[in-house]
């Protein structure tokens, strides 16, 4: 159980950080333009923040946990698809893939 909580916190903190960067950092504006998805940058950031916070809250209320981890896994699946579509190098696809698999594991193991 301690491992599950630790992995959840790791995922949550990562997504909260990425969400903040996605919303406020100029570099992410350029990245989303490169993805051809500039209009979804702020939405993506808020979904990452919401998913991260939801994962933490969900440690105490399972329905929120299931929704948050499923949402984050789906968000990262979409991120992997976008990166494959624009032919990013494998090393740039790995972080989204790992976060997708981590959240899928957290969802299934709960």
HELIX and SHEET records of a PDB file:
HELIX    1   1 UNK A    2  UNK A   24  1                                  23    
HELIX    2   2 UNK A   26  UNK A   35  1                                  10    
HELIX    3   3 UNK A   38  UNK A   40  5                                   3    
HELIX    4   4 UNK A   41  UNK A   58  1                                  18    
HELIX    5   5 UNK A   62  UNK A   85  1                                  24    
HELIX    6   6 UNK A   90  UNK A  109  1                                  20    
END                                                                             
